[in-house]
Amino acid sequence: MDETVRVRLLADRDWDAVAALERDAYTGLGLSEGRAALESRAAASPDTCFVVDVGPRTAGYVLALPYPPHRYPDLAGTEDAHPPASPSRGWGNLHLHDIVVAPGLRRRGLARHLLHHLTGTARARGDERISLVAVDGTERFWTARGFVAQPGVVPADAYGGGAVYMSRPVPAHPSLSPPPPCAK
């Protein structure tokens, strides 16, 4: 059965699925933030938070928000609904806070779809960089996608042992294949 893959803006109806995906991915690492924190991050930048559907199923999500370079969300806190800066005011950095794909649907390119869509969004917003904190040994995964480690930015107790801040420039030109359209 060929199921359609679609990236779209995260909607209120998605929160049960997003919270469950986040909980399942991060509880064992001691990094689960809970629904209120996740919702606050999406509220801070609703145009940079997406889900990926496979057929009728929410298969994954990405939460990203503008953040100053070399800074990142506090896992124990929530976000202000109106971030104090935007690319036009000088940050130019979109922080990929969270990206999760359902375990049974991994290794199908869904994270790549989400990252490609997020990169196109960052380019359209005028962001110059995308940053993230790699956790649980994912530094190699992110390095393969052009992110460069910047050791010493994330204290060991902030995102678990071995967490590393990484970033990459937003490419000036989209790749030959445009991101899938975003539907509301």
ABEGO torsion letter per residue (X at the ends): XBBBBBBBBBBAAAAAAAAAAAAAAAAAAGABAEAAAAAAAAAABAAABBBBBBEABBAEBBBBBBBBBGBBBBAABBBBABBABBAAAGAGBBBBABBBBBAAABGAGAAAAAAAAAAAAAAAAGBABBBBBBBGGAAAAAAAAGBBBBBGABBAAAAEBGBBBBBBBBBABBBABBBBBBBX
